[in-house]
């Protein structure tokens, strides 16, 4: 029986495609074994997962492993299956087998190290691998002293890999080449590798966020492996200024009149200290693409005339005239809105690896308080990986442009660059909000004002239209404002309107080509922020420093939720000790406060507009915010899961 099994395996070695399939089968089995080891070694970490969630996490892990191996082994695979005679030469295939084994050994080595590292930080490796690798002597010393058994077992596993793939690819081939068939199979191989790496035909490729089969972070931790998470994480500097890490100073910067810190092991975790009475108001957040404050007459006092509906709403709402975006990219604004933090300089964005760390999520907290949750965007579902991010963030229902009917309002000879027109999104939003059980939380993201500025039609061309000029932007802004106004007119007729808080703000300012060129730090981040609920909030204009980070604690405050939260912001209805906006600008970070602003890159001043007496205070505050946030996230001490 054993001989028959051995001969059966040997037969699989005698054609190129069978060799490669067997190679991938063994490689996947090795990675599955390592994931099983992770699961058993840290069983307590995954105790929160239901049996079905464990199964789904392993399924997602299989997809992660496919993407990992197809990415890393694409080159030897294509060379082994290349449709030319040299690829069939035994010596060449032996070399490719050793290359395959070497790559697999690197993958296994990184994953083993990641599993051991997991015990310290309770998450997978990210871009800090490249920083850790710089101290190779320390790593070797730790491996020999604390993980000698694991090191020996890993070495045996790698030796097996080398021996197996040398044996596999040294076999003489029983293969008759057929030119047309070889080209066809090679083309199919390229397509399969591409599909295995991306795992979709549109949108972003399969990434870290997609690996979460459920909103529980344990689900993602079980599915991911350290090689994949390192591979998919953006190449940031990954370095924290250790001397600037100061949790006590961070608490001073975050302290406010009505909040109290609740856990010394989680220095940023706070709750409102006054008596809490839940108020089951609905909340609808509308994130407006590229709406710069400078073009909104109610804020900047200009005469552009393209935001009449927003300006009218501002008269009956709470308008914050000194509100700032925490970043200059949409995903940074989305992260701030959903999690209440600015992406620190040492870590990637949410959707690209930040979600491997424990974060507070507005949608999850809403669900814990009995809220129905809904999210949608005018762009395609997978844009910014928002489909995966929203699922992780606790939103039960999610819609993209593919789910939206097209109306006849816009000129059909034109089409937006991304997804569908905002009017179509607002039509669906109106319908879906009416279907939700109250109370509900809705999050929407527009797109029609994104560059290039395609015209929705002559009815909204208030200025001579140009897809690349500010006049083009103003026309799309005029259209987007009109659709916002139409949605609000419909909302006023709904029974849920008087119980609903609307929050209107932007993801970032307009920064397209020459538009905005030469702007200062304040104008680059200056966005609208309007809280609109005529039946709940008295209208006023507020000139305090505000940012997207403040909206998470503001919602928690207004709705009377009692759970602790972690955010860099403060409730806009509380009194902060140090009002500020912690912002990211490209590779630099900045701090905007009552006294002015300061930005830094790599710990050095980049730009500032401050009184000399405030420079040291702002510099220390900025370094503390960036370094301490990074450290608490890396140590998973920002918040509890």
MARGUBA-862995 format. One record per residue (C-alpha): residue number from 1; chain; x, y, z. Coordinates in steps of 0.02 Angstrom, whole numbers, plus 50000, padded with zeros to 5 digits. Layout:
! MARGUBA-862995
num cadena X Y Z
NUM A X Y Z
...
***
This chain:
! MARGUBA-862995
num cadena X Y Z
1 A 50000 50000 50000
2 A 50140 50122 50046
3 A 50232 50078 49886
4 A 50076 50109 49785
5 A 50050 50278 49868
6 A 50232 50323 49838
7 A 50222 50275 49656
8 A 50062 50375 49642
9 A 50149 50531 49706
10 A 50295 50495 49590
11 A 50179 50493 49440
12 A 50124 50671 49484
13 A 50303 50728 49459
14 A 50314 50686 49275
15 A 50224 50833 49193
16 A 50260 51018 49225
17 A 50083 51064 49276
18 A 50066 50918 49395
19 A 50231 50967 49476
20 A 50173 51145 49502
21 A 50002 51092 49568
22 A 50085 50972 49691
23 A 50206 51110 49740
24 A 50064 51230 49779
25 A 49969 51094 49870
26 A 50114 51058 49988
27 A 50149 51244 50011
28 A 49967 51278 50057
29 A 49971 51131 50178
30 A 50125 51204 50265
31 A 50040 51374 50284
32 A 49881 51291 50347
33 A 49983 51199 50478
34 A 50061 51362 50536
35 A 49889 51443 50551
36 A 49828 51293 50652
37 A 49980 51315 50765
38 A 49934 51498 50789
39 A 49756 51449 50834
40 A 49808 51316 50959
41 A 49953 51414 51034
42 A 49845 51566 51071
43 A 49676 51483 51096
44 A 49623 51615 51222
45 A 49648 51751 51092
46 A 49518 51669 50982
47 A 49396 51614 51117
48 A 49274 51752 51068
49 A 49246 51671 50898
50 A 49094 51559 50873
51 A 49127 51392 50786
52 A 49059 51457 50620
53 A 49169 51612 50636
54 A 49321 51500 50661
55 A 49277 51405 50503
56 A 49253 51567 50407
57 A 49418 51634 50474
58 A 49509 51478 50411
59 A 49423 51499 50243
60 A 49482 51679 50235
61 A 49652 51614 50290
62 A 49653 51498 50140
63 A 49620 51649 50028
64 A 49760 51743 50116
65 A 49878 51598 50087
66 A 49828 51588 49903
67 A 49865 51773 49881
68 A 50028 51754 49978
69 A 50094 51607 49877
70 A 50033 51667 49708
71 A 50119 51834 49738
72 A 50283 51764 49803
73 A 50295 51614 49687
74 A 50233 51693 49526
75 A 50407 51705 49450
76 A 50464 51523 49475
77 A 50290 51463 49425
78 A 50294 51555 49260
79 A 50473 51501 49225
80 A 50432 51319 49262
81 A 50282 51325 49145
82 A 50355 51437 49011
83 A 50318 51370 48834
84 A 50498 51349 48776
85 A 50610 51197 48774
86 A 50736 51264 48898
87 A 50602 51259 49034
88 A 50596 51069 49018
89 A 50782 51047 49051
90 A 50811 50949 49212
91 A 50951 51061 49279
92 A 50847 51217 49250
93 A 50699 51141 49342
94 A 50809 51090 49488
95 A 50867 51270 49504
96 A 50685 51330 49497
97 A 50640 51201 49629
98 A 50774 51270 49744
99 A 50714 51447 49710
100 A 50537 51392 49754
101 A 50601 51313 49914
102 A 50703 51469 49959
103 A 50552 51583 49937
104 A 50443 51464 50038
105 A 50575 51458 50175
106 A 50572 51648 50185
107 A 50382 51646 50197
108 A 50385 51511 50331
109 A 50522 51600 50427
110 A 50426 51764 50428
111 A 50264 51677 50480
112 A 50349 51581 50621
113 A 50430 51741 50684
114 A 50261 51828 50670
115 A 50175 51693 50772
116 A 50303 51713 50911
117 A 50290 51903 50897
118 A 50101 51886 50910
119 A 50118 51832 51090
120 A 50191 52001 51136
121 A 50081 52122 51038
122 A 49925 52017 51000
123 A 49927 52062 50815
124 A 50023 52021 50658
125 A 50177 52104 50588
126 A 50159 52256 50478
127 A 50289 52374 50407
128 A 50388 52366 50571
129 A 50466 52204 50508
130 A 50592 52309 50411
131 A 50636 52404 50570
132 A 50652 52246 50675
133 A 50763 52166 50543
134 A 50892 52303 50568
135 A 50934 52229 50738
136 A 50977 52055 50677
137 A 51095 52013 50821
138 A 50957 52042 50949
139 A 50837 51933 50851
140 A 50963 51791 50842
141 A 51001 51804 51029
142 A 50815 51798 51072
143 A 50786 51650 50957
144 A 50929 51551 51035
145 A 50885 51593 51214
146 A 50694 51590 51217
147 A 50637 51499 51060
148 A 50768 51365 51031
149 A 50638 51226 51008
150 A 50537 51331 50886
151 A 50698 51376 50795
152 A 50748 51193 50778
153 A 50574 51140 50719
154 A 50569 51283 50594
155 A 50741 51234 50530
156 A 50681 51054 50506
157 A 50526 51118 50416
158 A 50632 51224 50299
159 A 50751 51079 50269
160 A 50601 50972 50222
161 A 50544 51108 50101
162 A 50715 51116 50017
163 A 50726 50926 50003
164 A 50548 50905 49943
165 A 50555 51036 49806
166 A 50725 50978 49747
167 A 50651 50802 49735
168 A 50492 50864 49653
169 A 50570 50965 49513
170 A 50718 50851 49476
171 A 50604 50716 49407
172 A 50624 50674 49223
173 A 50472 50732 49126
174 A 50356 50619 49027
175 A 50289 50762 48926
176 A 50258 50791 48743
177 A 50252 50977 48702
178 A 50110 51040 48593
179 A 50141 51219 48544
180 A 49964 51285 48538
181 A 49913 51192 48696
182 A 50066 51256 48791
183 A 50028 51436 48747
184 A 49846 51414 48797
185 A 49890 51335 48964
186 A 50023 51466 48998
187 A 49896 51604 48965
188 A 49773 51521 49083
189 A 49910 51509 49215
190 A 49945 51696 49203
191 A 49758 51731 49221
192 A 49743 51615 49372
193 A 49894 51694 49457
194 A 49820 51866 49428
195 A 49651 51813 49495
196 A 49729 51725 49645
197 A 49828 51880 49692
198 A 49686 52004 49670
199 A 49539 51885 49706
200 A 49425 52004 49611
201 A 49416 52080 49438
202 A 49382 52259 49492
203 A 49421 52377 49634
204 A 49566 52354 49752
205 A 49655 52185 49765
206 A 49622 52071 49913
207 A 49696 52160 50063
208 A 49710 52153 50251
209 A 49535 52220 50282
210 A 49456 52088 50169
211 A 49527 51950 50280
212 A 49406 51993 50421
213 A 49264 51868 50403
214 A 49174 51953 50547
215 A 49194 52122 50635
216 A 49291 52037 50776
217 A 49477 52075 50768
218 A 49510 51895 50820
219 A 49435 51842 50654
220 A 49563 51944 50557
221 A 49706 51889 50668
222 A 49665 51707 50634
223 A 49649 51731 50446
224 A 49804 51837 50418
225 A 49984 51785 50417
226 A 50135 51894 50450
227 A 50206 51881 50274
228 A 50043 51938 50194
229 A 50013 52080 50318
230 A 50191 52142 50290
231 A 50173 52123 50103
232 A 50010 52220 50096
233 A 50057 52356 50221
234 A 50119 52518 50139
235 A 50304 52551 50157
236 A 50304 52683 50294
237 A 50453 52729 50401
238 A 50379 52622 50542
239 A 50486 52712 50671
240 A 50419 52786 50831
241 A 50508 52925 50925
242 A 50523 52829 51089
243 A 50578 52983 51186
244 A 50414 53070 51143
245 A 50302 52929 51208
246 A 50212 53003 51358
247 A 50040 52932 51403
248 A 50016 53056 51545
249 A 50048 53204 51431
250 A 49929 53126 51304
251 A 49794 53123 51438
252 A 49828 53307 51473
253 A 49803 53346 51288
254 A 49641 53245 51281
255 A 49569 53299 51447
256 A 49401 53386 51448
257 A 49274 53447 51575
258 A 49151 53301 51565
259 A 49260 53149 51529
260 A 49365 53038 51640
261 A 49500 52910 51599
262 A 49451 52735 51652
263 A 49598 52614 51636
264 A 49783 52646 51669
265 A 49830 52507 51547
266 A 49733 52598 51411
267 A 49781 52780 51439
268 A 49668 52851 51301
269 A 49511 52758 51353
270 A 49380 52880 51419
271 A 49197 52891 51460
272 A 49083 53036 51498
273 A 49078 53061 51686
274 A 48907 53144 51699
275 A 48748 53043 51723
276 A 48706 52963 51556
277 A 48529 52946 51489
278 A 48519 52862 51319
279 A 48436 52971 51188
280 A 48383 52862 51041
281 A 48406 52995 50907
282 A 48448 52943 50731
283 A 48612 53001 50656
284 A 48650 53027 50471
285 A 48829 53073 50425
286 A 48860 53144 50252
287 A 49043 53150 50203
288 A 49062 53272 50059
289 A 49200 53242 49931
290 A 49327 53386 49923
291 A 49211 53520 49994
292 A 49334 53657 50042
293 A 49272 53788 50164
294 A 49339 53927 50053
295 A 49203 53893 49922
296 A 49058 53890 50047
297 A 48985 54063 50066
298 A 48910 54030 50239
299 A 49086 53999 50306
300 A 49207 54100 50201
301 A 49090 54245 50164
302 A 49126 54234 49978
303 A 49008 54256 49832
304 A 49031 54095 49735
305 A 48845 54059 49745
306 A 48864 53870 49724
307 A 48809 53808 49896
308 A 48639 53892 49925
309 A 48564 53736 50005
310 A 48707 53707 50126
311 A 48707 53894 50168
312 A 48521 53885 50208
313 A 48545 53732 50318
314 A 48687 53821 50409
315 A 48568 53957 50468
316 A 48466 53828 50564
317 A 48608 53718 50624
318 A 48766 53722 50728
319 A 48901 53782 50607
320 A 49084 53761 50654
321 A 49183 53889 50555
322 A 49357 53828 50609
323 A 49343 53643 50571
324 A 49488 53549 50494
325 A 49511 53384 50403
326 A 49633 53269 50492
327 A 49712 53218 50327
328 A 49720 53260 50143
329 A 49657 53095 50073
330 A 49482 53023 50077
331 A 49534 52866 50170
332 A 49614 52972 50306
333 A 49452 53068 50329
334 A 49351 52908 50332
335 A 49467 52834 50464
336 A 49448 52990 50571
337 A 49259 52986 50556
338 A 49240 52801 50595
339 A 49379 52781 50725
340 A 49414 52955 50792
341 A 49601 52954 50758
342 A 49725 53032 50639
343 A 49838 52907 50551
344 A 50006 52924 50641
345 A 50166 52940 50541
346 A 50228 52764 50585
347 A 50072 52667 50533
348 A 49968 52636 50377
349 A 49788 52690 50343
350 A 49633 52597 50395
351 A 49601 52474 50255
352 A 49787 52450 50229
353 A 49836 52378 50397
354 A 49784 52497 50535
355 A 49633 52385 50569
356 A 49750 52250 50636
357 A 49761 52357 50793
358 A 49620 52376 50917
359 A 49518 52529 50869
360 A 49356 52606 50928
361 A 49226 52598 50789
362 A 49073 52711 50784
363 A 48967 52581 50694
364 A 49007 52445 50819
365 A 48965 52556 50966
366 A 48801 52604 50882
367 A 48755 52420 50862
368 A 48797 52388 51045
369 A 48669 52523 51087
370 A 48533 52445 50981
371 A 48555 52547 50822
372 A 48526 52488 50645
373 A 48676 52537 50540
374 A 48691 52580 50356
375 A 48832 52645 50246
376 A 48844 52690 50062
377 A 48950 52786 49939
378 A 48925 52857 49765
379 A 49081 52765 49705
380 A 49089 52579 49671
381 A 49071 52464 49821
382 A 49255 52418 49829
383 A 49320 52596 49813
384 A 49444 52628 49955
385 A 49402 52449 50010
386 A 49253 52530 50092
387 A 49148 52373 50075
388 A 49268 52278 50188
389 A 49302 52426 50303
390 A 49118 52459 50336
391 A 49086 52276 50377
392 A 49229 52281 50500
393 A 49170 52447 50572
394 A 49000 52376 50617
395 A 48887 52430 50473
396 A 48755 52297 50435
397 A 48700 52366 50267
398 A 48816 52433 50133
399 A 48783 52499 49958
400 A 48889 52564 49816
401 A 48860 52636 49643
402 A 48816 52463 49575
403 A 48660 52463 49685
404 A 48594 52632 49629
405 A 48468 52669 49492
406 A 48512 52804 49366
407 A 48392 52952 49353
408 A 48364 53069 49208
409 A 48416 53226 49302
410 A 48594 53229 49238
411 A 48649 53248 49058
412 A 48668 53070 48994
413 A 48810 53125 48878
414 A 48918 53151 49032
415 A 48967 53028 49167
416 A 49059 53048 49332
417 A 49237 52985 49346
418 A 49196 52875 49495
419 A 49037 52773 49517
420 A 48875 52866 49494
421 A 48805 53040 49520
422 A 48771 53096 49699
423 A 48586 53120 49659
424 A 48569 52933 49629
425 A 48652 52896 49796
426 A 48539 53018 49889
427 A 48386 52937 49807
428 A 48437 52767 49874
429 A 48485 52840 50043
430 A 48311 52914 50063
431 A 48230 52746 50023
432 A 48344 52641 50133
433 A 48334 52755 50285
434 A 48145 52737 50277
435 A 48163 52548 50283
436 A 48273 52546 50438
437 A 48207 52519 50612
438 A 48241 52668 50725
439 A 48357 52719 50798
440 A 48480 52709 50654
441 A 48653 52769 50607
442 A 48688 52808 50425
443 A 48855 52850 50345
444 A 48866 52913 50166
445 A 49008 52972 50055
446 A 48982 53075 49897
447 A 49093 53075 49742
448 A 49031 53194 49607
449 A 49149 53333 49659
450 A 49302 53223 49636
451 A 49426 53273 49503
452 A 49421 53271 49354
453 A 49264 53376 49363
454 A 49144 53299 49238
455 A 48992 53407 49209
456 A 48823 53337 49265
457 A 48743 53445 49130
458 A 48711 53623 49077
459 A 48581 53651 49213
460 A 48721 53658 49340
461 A 48854 53748 49238
462 A 48855 53910 49333
463 A 49031 53945 49267
464 A 49115 53906 49099
465 A 49152 53721 49122
466 A 49325 53644 49118
467 A 49359 53471 49189
468 A 49529 53526 49255
469 A 49494 53703 49319
470 A 49415 53776 49475
471 A 49264 53827 49370
472 A 49232 53643 49336
473 A 49242 53604 49520
474 A 49121 53745 49562
475 A 48994 53676 49439
476 A 49004 53502 49514
477 A 48991 53580 49687
478 A 48835 53674 49630
479 A 48761 53508 49573
480 A 48811 53414 49731
481 A 48736 53550 49838
482 A 48574 53541 49738
483 A 48563 53353 49766
484 A 48596 53377 49951
485 A 48456 53504 49958
486 A 48337 53388 49866
487 A 48376 53247 49988
488 A 48345 53359 50138
489 A 48178 53419 50067
490 A 48122 53238 50054
491 A 48190 53198 50228
492 A 48085 53337 50305
493 A 47928 53243 50251
494 A 47979 53085 50343
495 A 47917 53041 50518
496 A 48095 53009 50576
497 A 48159 53182 50527
498 A 48129 53271 50694
499 A 48222 53133 50786
500 A 48374 53140 50673
501 A 48542 53227 50687
502 A 48624 53263 50519
503 A 48812 53289 50514
504 A 48883 53369 50357
505 A 49070 53381 50334
506 A 49205 53347 50203
507 A 49335 53211 50184
508 A 49469 53340 50140
509 A 49490 53504 50047
510 A 49511 53525 49860
511 A 49693 53499 49811
512 A 49686 53464 49625
513 A 49832 53517 49514
514 A 49850 53705 49516
515 A 49692 53729 49619
516 A 49745 53767 49796
517 A 49928 53781 49748
518 A 50020 53887 49874
519 A 49887 53872 50008
520 A 49942 53876 50190
521 A 49918 53736 50314
522 A 49754 53805 50381
523 A 49672 53824 50212
524 A 49734 53653 50155
525 A 49634 53573 50297
526 A 49489 53696 50318
527 A 49325 53604 50288
528 A 49140 53633 50327
529 A 49063 53554 50480
530 A 48877 53572 50514
531 A 48769 53484 50643
532 A 48589 53501 50587
533 A 48441 53449 50696
534 A 48319 53596 50713
535 A 48210 53500 50837
536 A 48358 53452 50946
537 A 48493 53586 50933
538 A 48476 53774 50941
539 A 48558 53858 50790
540 A 48723 53947 50819
541 A 48894 53981 50746
542 A 49041 53908 50840
543 A 49221 53966 50814
544 A 49309 53835 50919
545 A 49444 53725 50841
546 A 49360 53566 50779
547 A 49408 53417 50672
548 A 49339 53254 50605
549 A 49411 53165 50758
550 A 49287 53260 50867
551 A 49134 53184 50784
552 A 49150 53011 50863
553 A 49147 53077 51043
554 A 49015 53206 50993
555 A 48896 53069 50937
556 A 48933 52968 51094
557 A 48897 53123 51198
558 A 48736 53179 51114
559 A 48661 53004 51112
560 A 48701 52974 51296
561 A 48803 52816 51269
562 A 48895 52759 51425
563 A 49028 52644 51349
564 A 49210 52700 51356
565 A 49287 52757 51193
566 A 49460 52802 51128
567 A 49477 52952 51013
568 A 49598 53095 50985
569 A 49449 53212 50981
570 A 49331 53284 51110
571 A 49143 53309 51105
572 A 49098 53473 51022
573 A 48977 53500 51167
574 A 49113 53475 51299
575 A 49250 53593 51356
576 A 49424 53530 51309
577 A 49579 53582 51405
578 A 49677 53598 51242
579 A 49568 53622 51086
580 A 49666 53559 50937
581 A 49665 53464 50773
582 A 49802 53335 50747
583 A 49825 53327 50558
584 A 49923 53228 50430
585 A 49994 53312 50275
586 A 50083 53193 50158
587 A 50233 53126 50255
588 A 50219 53256 50392
589 A 50105 53279 50541
590 A 50039 53441 50609
591 A 49949 53522 50754
592 A 49820 53661 50733
593 A 49767 53753 50889
594 A 49704 53919 50953
595 A 49880 53994 50943
596 A 49915 53939 50763
597 A 49992 53785 50686
598 A 50152 53683 50678
599 A 50198 53540 50562
600 A 50342 53416 50575
601 A 50424 53287 50465
602 A 50543 53158 50539
603 A 50541 53256 50703
604 A 50594 53421 50624
605 A 50491 53578 50601
606 A 50420 53590 50425
607 A 50304 53741 50437
608 A 50237 53848 50576
609 A 50137 54002 50615
610 A 50148 54023 50802
611 A 50197 54148 50933
612 A 50373 54107 50992
613 A 50311 54074 51168
614 A 50199 53933 51104
615 A 50323 53842 50992
616 A 50396 53727 51124
617 A 50223 53684 51192
618 A 50154 53641 51019
619 A 50310 53544 50968
620 A 50301 53436 51125
621 A 50114 53410 51104
622 A 50133 53359 50923
623 A 50273 53236 50958
624 A 50174 53163 51104
625 A 50016 53139 51001
626 A 50107 53055 50857
627 A 50225 52944 50956
628 A 50105 52894 51096
629 A 49963 52855 50976
630 A 50081 52747 50873
631 A 50147 52656 51026
632 A 49977 52622 51102
633 A 49914 52555 50936
634 A 50068 52447 50911
635 A 50049 52377 51087
636 A 49860 52358 51065
637 A 49832 52472 51213
638 A 49732 52606 51122
639 A 49566 52525 51166
640 A 49497 52356 51218
641 A 49415 52247 51086
***
